Amino acid sequence: MAEYQRRYVWYCRAKGLVPGAGFDGGDYIRWINARWRDWDIQTGHKGPHMEADHVAFDLWLNSEPQDTTPPRPARQLERERNILQ
């Protein structure tokens, strides 16, 4: 099985996706930026994110409640994308 970056895996889990079964980079960027904003607000963080902030963010991100919807097969995702276009 392929190895994936942990934040990408958490994104897939939150979105009900299967890692590697299609990837919308724009949606991932919007999702991770929104999570950073949530973390900044919850922790009162201001300024640039240093190494310790990344460690704390990852711990927080991995402990967030996740969508328990089972991942959708790649074929279904492709069909949904085609319908939206």
N, C-alpha and C positions, 0 to 999 in steps of 0.2 A: 504494500500500500504506500502511496506517495505521502511524503511529509508536507505539512502545510504550516504556515506561520500561525501561531496561536490566536492572534487577534482575528485573523481571517476565519479560523475554525469557530470562534465565539460568535462572529458575525453570522456565519452559516447557521449555527445553532439558534440564534435569536430570530433569524428570518425563516427557519424551517427549510433550509436548503441543504443539499448534499455537497460537501467540499469537492471542488473540481468539476461539478456538473453545470458548467456555464458560469460566467462571472461577469457581473455588472460593476466595473471598477468605480463608476460614478456613484452608484448607490452605496458601495462600501465606504468611499471617502465621506459621503454625507453622514452615514451611520457612525463612523468612528469619530468624526468631528463633533457630532451631537453628543456622543458619550463623553468626550473630553469636556464639553461645556457643562454637562450634567455633573461630572466629577468636580470641576472647578467650582461650581455653585455649591455643591454639597460640602466640599472641604474648605471653602473660602479661599481657594488658591488664586493668586494673582501673579502675573508675570510668566516668564518662559518656564517650560517644563524641563527640569533637570533629571538626572538619572534616577534619583530616589523617587521623584514624582512618577516616572514611568513604572517603577516597581510597584508603588502604591496603587497606581491606576490599574495595572494588570490584575492585582489582587482584588480590587473593587469590581472590575469588569467581569472577572470570572465568577464572582459571588452574586452578581445580579440575577434576579429571577429570569428564567428563560421561557420562551414560548415552548409549550410541550407538544405543539402540533408536529406530527411525524414529517420528516423530510419528504419533499415531493420529488418524484423521479425526473430525471433530466428531460425525458420526452414530454412530460406534462409541462415543465417549465418552458420548453421551446414552443409548445402549442400556445401557451398563455402569452408569450412574447409576440407571436405572430398575430394573435387576435388583437393585441393592443396597438399594433403598428398600422 
